[in-house]
Amino acid sequence: MKLTSDFKTNLETLRKELNVGKTFDILERIIDVHNTKFYCYYMDGFVKDTNMEYVRRDMYNLKADDFKAITSANDLIEKALSSIEASTDTDLDNIIKAVLSGQSIMLCEKFPEAIVLDYRTYPSRGVDEPDKEKVLRGSHDGFVETIVFNTALIRRRIRDPKLVFEMHSIGSISQTDIAIGYLDSTVDRKTLNKVRELIENVDLKSLTLGDESFIESLCPKDKFNPFPKARYTERPDVAASEIIEGKIVILIDNTPSVLILPSSIFDFIQSIDDYYLPFLTGNYLKLLRFAVLFVNMFLTPVYVLLTDNPQWLTGKLSFLLPKAPYILPIFLQFILAEFAIDGLKLASLNTPNTLGTSLSIIGGLILGDYTVQTGWFTPQTILYMSIVALSSFVQTSIELGFALKFCRIILLFFTGLFSTWGFILGIVINLILLVTTKTITGEKYLYPLIPFNWNALKHVIFRCRKEVNSKK
């Protein structure tokens, strides 16, 4: 809907759509300059009083003869207003959205356009290092909830004019700003067009509860697939390095996490700490992380398989088998322990800091000790589940950790019911699930293993110099 030639109708429509007078935080300010009224609309909390004072000062400094020489909104912007970010617009929907986004609007009966002034000042916190992605060395800043600050943190690291941030808006109610960031010289055009198409066709009413709902909207058919489709990061250095390598990042306003596309399963195992440490140490940590991943996945199912086949452990290895009698089957003990550990994690998230020590004592001493004494769990169950729980924190991706948990429970369940054949069946089911999974943009989830690309795979397994190939 466009502004009409009737100025009073435009004001009435704007006041009605913005609920001026009904909601306290949408303000109207009238500035009278040389017997000409300018109507300003802005949102309280996003615009500082001093910024609006600059507008009033600029207008009052105009002499009468100079004011008469101004014949258009663009003339006023160029000759009178000191605002750096100023433009004109005639679309009423865009004008309303601008006000609700924190910008200031100025209307005058002399001009058929509205003047859009950007004096926004967002409330924000400090760019502190994210708790989940801490490093021993390197930068210690992190993304915040303001999209403009996040793009600035990336531009500090990539001073290339080919770095592009495309702004989009999604959500029929929330009208959330999202930015697609990429390096024009290295990005894959096919992937970029696919991402644009997905964002343009996304059907969302609001995006106020996080970026995961955005991912689920892009992949509505994969809601029951546990493997994450997009890598999250709160570190600007990680996002910058991925952009340089040809990846695409998506920044969502009000969210400190940045999405990296496309992401295969190997991307979730990477850690920026490997590249801040010496070459030998970095490779050691990368290989250790891969080894811990397999231990995390197969430790408890293999132990269940060994208890079902005690003849496999003879001589000195027999100490691995439980000696004391137990009530519940071993595989069921492990499954119950999986749920118990997740329950303790949820309890720790909702426990005040002053009571955290008490929760540790209850969870570690009382629950762990007395479940063994009462015969519910064996000491081996507590030990191996503790190893699994601790090893899950080696992976930087929380989403991948839960995906491995679900795969491990499937493997435990079939191994406990059908022993050796169940173990094989569980592996086959997990492999089928993994092989059939695709990224958001349609690439293979196991790339560069499937399809096989040794040059790319060695960069994943080992720390070595990465070469950026230009993709047009």
N, C-alpha and C positions, 0 to 999 in steps of 0.2 A: 504494500500500500504506500503510495507516494503522498508527499505533502501537497495540499491543494493551494489554489490561489487565494482562498479565504483564510486570512491569518487567524481570526478568532476561532474558526473551526479547527484549525491545527492545534491551537492552545487547548481547547476543550477536549479534543481527542487525546492529546498527550497527557493532560491531567487525569483523564479517566483511566487510561491504560496504566499509568504509573501510580494510581491511587494516591495522588497528592492530596494531603489533608486527612487521609485515613491512616496511612502508615507514617510514623514519626521520622523515619530515617531518609525519606525522599524529600528533598528540600527544593523550594522555589525561591529564587532571589531575583528581584527586579532592579535593574540599573538604568537610571534616567540620564541620558547624555544628550545635551542640546535639544531637549524636548522630544527625544526619541527613546522609547523604552526597549530595553533588551531583557529578555526573560531567560534566566539561567536555571537549569535543573541538574542536580547532582545528588549523590548518595552520601549521607553522613557516615563517617568512619573510613571512607576511602579517599577523601579529599581533605587536605589540611586547610584551615582557615586562612593561613598566610598565602596559599596558592591562589585562592579566590580573591584575596585582597590585591594580588598582582593584576588580575583581570580588571578589577574596578579602577585601580590606579592607572593602568594603560588607557582605559576608556576616558577617564576624566582628564588625562593629559592631552587629549586631542583638542586642537583649536577648532573653532566653529568653521572657518574656511576649509581647513583640512578635512573635517568631517563631511562637509557637503561634497567634497571631491570624491569621496568613497561611494562607489556605485554597486559594489557586489561584495559578497561574503569573502571572496578571495582577496579583494582589495583591503578589507579590514584586517585579515590575517597578516598580509604582507606589510601593511603600513602602520598598524596600531598594536597588535597583540604580540607580546614577547614570548609566548609559549612556543617551545621548540616543536612539540608534537601537536599540530593543528591541521584539520581538514574539514571538508564540507560534505554533506550528505542530504539527499532528498527522500530516501526510503525510510518510512516511519518505523518499520520493524527494526531496521538497523539502528535507528536513533534510540528506540526503547531499549534494545539490547546493550547499546553503549552505556546508557545510564546505569542499567543493572549490573554492568561489568565494572563500574567505578569511574567511568569517564564523565566529563561535564559537557552539557549541551547548552548552546546559546541560540535563541531565536529572536528575530527582529522583523517587523513588518516591512522594512525596506528591502529585505532579501528573500528570495524564494527558497533558499537553502538554509539548513541548520549548520552551525559551526560546532565541530566536535573537538574538544580540548582534552588532552590526556594529562591530568594532574594526579593520577592515582598514586597512593602510598599504601601498599599492602602491609597488614600486620604480619610479621614473620619472626621466626626464631633464628638463632645463630647457625652457621653452616658447620655444625659439629660433626665429628667422625661417627658414622653409623656403628651401632653396637655389634651388628652381625658381621660386618666386613672390616674389622680392625686389622691393621698390619703392624709389623714390627718396625718397618722403615717406610719411607715414602710420605706422601701428603696425607693430612689428617682432616680434610674437609669433606663435607657430604652434601647431598642435595637437600633442599627444603621444600616446603609446600607451595612456593611461589614459582611459577613457570618461567618468568622473566629472569629471576635469579639463577635458575638452573641452566638456562641457555647461556648466561654470562659465564658460569663456571666452566662450561665446555669450551666456549670461545677463548677463555684464558689459555687453554691448552692447544687449541687448533687455530692458528692465525692464518687461515687460508680463506681467500674470498670465495672459494668453491664450496665452503661449508654452508649448507642451506637448512633453514628451519621453516617448514610450511605450516601455517596455522590453519586449523580446522575447528569446527564446533560440532559436538554431538550431544544428544539428549534433548528431547523435545521440551522437557521441563527445566532441567538443570542448565542447559546450554553451556556445557563444560568445554573450556578451551583445551585442545590437544595440539601438540606440535610434532611433525615428522622431521627428524634430523638425519642428514646424510651428507656425505662428501660427493659432490657432483662428478668428480673425476674417477672415483673408484666404485661407486654403487652399481649394483646390477639392475639394469633398467626394467627387466621383466619382474623382478622381485618388488621394485619400487612401485610399479604400476599395479601389482597385485595388492600391495598394502593400501594404496590409495583407493582402489576399488572396494576393498573390504570396509574401510572406514566410511566411505560414502554410502554404502549400503547397510551399515549397521543400524539396527532398530532398537533404540534405547529411549526410555522416558527420562531417566536420570542416571548420573554417574557420580554419586556422592559418597558411596561406601567403598571406594577403592578400585584399583585397576584390574582385579581379578574378574569382576563382573564385565569389564570391557573385553577381556580375553574370552570369556564364556560366550559373549555375544558374537565374537568373530568366529568361534568354533562351536556352534550350538549342538552339533552331532557328536561331539567328543566329551560330553560332560562326565561320562563314567570311565573315561580313560585316565588313570592316575598320573601318567607322565606329564610334566609341565611342558607347555608349548612355547612359552616365552621366558627368557631369562630376565630376572630382576636384578637391579643394582642400585645402590644409593651412593656410589662413588663416582665422582666426575672423571677421574683418571681412567676407570674401567670403561665408561661410556665413550670417552674420547678415543681410547685405543681401538675399541670395536668399530667406531665410525671410520677411522683411518684404514682399517682392514676391509672396509666395504660393507659393513653391516648397517642396519637402519635402527635408529632409536626413536622411541615414542615417549614424549614427555606429556604428562597429564597434570593439569592445574589442580592444586590442593593435594597432590600426592608426591611424597619425596622419593618414590621408586620410579626408575626409568626402565622401560621395556626394550629389550634388544631382540631384533628379528633379522633373519631367521636364526633359530637356536636348535642345534642338535643336542643329543644327550651328552656329548663330549664337552659342549660349552658349559654345562652346569657343573662339571668337575673341575674346571679351571679356577685358579686363585691368583689374584694380582700379587700376592705375597711372594710367589715363585719368581717373579721378575724383579723384585726389589732386593733379592738376595743374590749372592755370587752364583756363578754358573753351575758348579757342582752341587751346591746346596739346593738350588732351585730344582734341578733334575731329581735329586734325592726326594724332595718333598712331593714332586709330581708323581713319581713312581710309588711312593709310600701311600699317597692318596688313592691311587688305583688299587693297590693291594688291600687297603682297609675297606674299600668298597666291596670287594669280593668277600672279605671276611664278614662284613656286616650282613651281606646277603645270604651266605651259605653256612655260617657257623652253627646256628641252632638247628636248621634242617638236617645237616650232616650228623650232628650229635644224635638227633632222633633216629636217624637211619642206623647209627652205630649201636644204639641201645636195642633196636629191633633185631640186630644181627650181632649179638655179643661174641660169636665165634670169630669175628673178624679181628677182635682185640685179644691177643693172647700174650702171655708173658708179662713183660714190664708195662705194656700198654693197658693192661686190665684195670689199672688204677683210675682210668677215665670213666669207667662204668660206676653208676651209683651203688653203694654198698647197703645202705639202710633201705628198708621197705618204704614204699610210697603209695599213696591212695590214688591220686590222679595219674593218668597216663602222661608221659613226658611231653608229648606234643601239645596236650591240652594245658599243661603247666606253662609252657612257653607262650601259648596264645593268651592265656589269662595274664601273664606277666607283661605282654605287649600292651594290653588294655590298661593294666595298673600303672605302668610307666607313663602312658599318655595322660591318665587321670591325674597323676602327680604333677606333670608338666602344666596342666590346666590350673591345678590348685596353686602352683607357684606363681603363675601369671596374675592371679587374683589375690595373692597374699601380700599384705603390707610389708614393707622392708623390715620393720621392727620385729615381725613374726616369722621371717624367713628361716632363722636358725631353728625355731621350734618345728617348722614343717620338715626340715632336713632330719631332725632327730626322730620325729614320728615316722617319716617315710623310710629312713635308712635303718634305724635301730629296731623299732617296735615291729613294723610290718615285715621287714626282712628277716629278723631273728626268729620271731614267733611263727611265721609261716613254715619255717624249716622245722622248728621244734614240734609243731602240731602235725606235721606230715603232709601238709598241702604241697609244699615245694621241697625239692631236694637241694642240697648246697650247690650242686652243679648247675641247676636251673638259675639260681640267683647269680652265680658267678658269670655264666655265659650271657645272661640277659644284661648284666651290668656292662660287660664288654660291648655288647651290641648297642646299648643305650649311649655309652660314651663315644663309640666309634661313629655314631650318626652325626656327631657335631664336627667331625673332620670335614664333611662336605659343606661347602658354603651355601648351597641351595637348600632351603627348608622344604620346598616343594618336591625336589628329587628325593630327599630323605623320607618323606611320607610315601612316595611312589615305591621306593625300595621296601618300605615296611609292608605295604599291601602285597607286593610280590612275595615277600618272605612269609607272610601269613598263608598265602595260597600254597606255597611250597611246604610249609609245616603241616597244613591240613591234609594234603594228599599223601605226604610221607607218613603221617601218623596213621592214616586209614589203610593204605595199600603198600607200605614199606618201600622196597626198592623200585617197584613199578610205579608207585605213587610219586616217588622222588623224580623219576624220569618224566612222568606225565606233568608234574608241576613245572619242571624246567621247560618242557615243550610249550605249555600254555603261556608262560612268561615270555618265551622267545617269540611266539606268534604275536603276542600283544605288542612286543617291542618292535618287531619287524614291520608290522602293519601300521604303526604310528607314523604320522607325518607332521611336519611343522605347520605353522599357521599358513605359510605361503605355499605349501604343497611339496617341499623338498623331503627327501628321505631323512628319517629321524636318526638313523645310524651312520649317516655320512660323516666322515670319509671312509668308514669301514664298509658300508653298503650304500651306494656303489663304491668299490675300492679305489682309493686315491692315496698312494703311498706318500706323495709329496705333502699332501695336507695332513695325513694321519701322523706322520712323524712330528709335525709341529704340535699335535695334540698330546702325544705321549711324552715327547721330550721337549725340553726348553731349547729352542734354537731360533736363529734369526728369521723373522717372517718377512716374506717379500709380498708387497702389495701389487697386485696386477690390476691394471686399468680395465674396467668393464664398461663398454658402451652399450 
